[in-house]
């Protein structure tokens, strides 16, 4: 029955479309049978769609559903960032973020509308009206937790060393948008993100790791530190390095292995990549004499575990820790 119902381009089902096509009774029957599940008033996903959704997928569908309730929606902030395709760490907010039609913002029925300001630029992505990527990142940085913002900003600024994929935006573009929009609420939070962002991290876990290392009071690392291996003569780049203390760190998220392999055409299995990484670690240790701390996603996102790994590698705490009660970012599910 559901297959015979009209759907929007994004696959969602709208009650108004069913009524316009004379299928209101069939639509109601599908809803009562549990074949259609509500996202927002008048907007539904099929039971099969909902079952296959991750948490980010569910949020994206809710954002699109809110857009269907408006005549000309412009998505902003975290919602626009998800639609742009930027990486997400949990927690995921419940609210949908849009750009208001006028100079006054408001919060109503799970939708936050940002006041429209002079200088905010709009763009189109996959047929949707969004705030420009730099404006989106500025709004994420001023309204979301710093970790959420850092993951997105680092990903947007990343300069791929192997795949040739261009940056999504540049530091200069972000700074220009920040300056153009001053003064604005949350500008100090945005500045804190801009002071920490980098083009060098290559995975979400690297961003999370360096932010957690800062929070724990460890010294600031050098990112992508180059080391020449004498056997092959090739240069490898260490994720995080502390040359002064003879320590380096490797953030081994599964996305690093799988994502990088896909983007570079690497045909090795994950097991082969892990073995190669171990050999690489031994070569780096032989050249530098440094100790290596290695962690995966679960270890890098739990402050006590990352602290123990870095201390065991010989890295001292040199600053006052800035610890707050938290569970840390979670995997995107």
Number of C-alpha atoms within 10 A of each C-alpha: 9 16 7 10 17 20 19 11 8 9 13 20 25 23 20 15 18 19 14 10 11 11 17 16 11 16 25 15 15 17 18 11 10 12 17 23 19 19 20 20 12 15 25 24 23 20 15 11 16 17 10 10 14 12 16 17 16 18 21 19 24 22 24 22 24 22 20 18 14 9 7 11 18 22 30 29 28 27 23 30 26 20 20 19 12 18 19 23 20 15 15 15 11 11 18 26 23 27 25 19 14 11 11 12 14 12 12 9 8 12 15 18 23 21 15 16 14 9 10 15 15 16 13 12 14 8 8 17 18 26 25 21 25 25 24 25 29 26 25 25 28 21 18 17 12 17 20 21 28 25 23 25 33 26 24 24 20 21 21 16 11 9 12 10 11 12 14 15 17 17 18 10 13 20 16 12 18 21 12 13 17 9 10 12 12 13 19 13 18 22 16 14 21 20 8 12 22 20 17 20 22 22 24 22 27 25 24 21 26 24 18 23 21 19 16 20 17 21 17 15 19 16 21 15 17 14 16 15 16 12 7 7 9 10 12 14 13 19 23 23 23 18 13 9 14 16 23 27 23 20 25 20 19 14 15 16 18 15 14 17 16 14 13 12 9 13 10 13 12 13 10 11 16 14 12 12 14 12 12 14 18 13 17 22 16 12 13 14 12 18 19 24 21 17 20 15 20 16 19 28 21 17 19 11 14 22 21 14 18 22 15 13 19 17 22 15 16 12 13 11 14 10 12 8 5 8 10 18 19 15 15 14 12
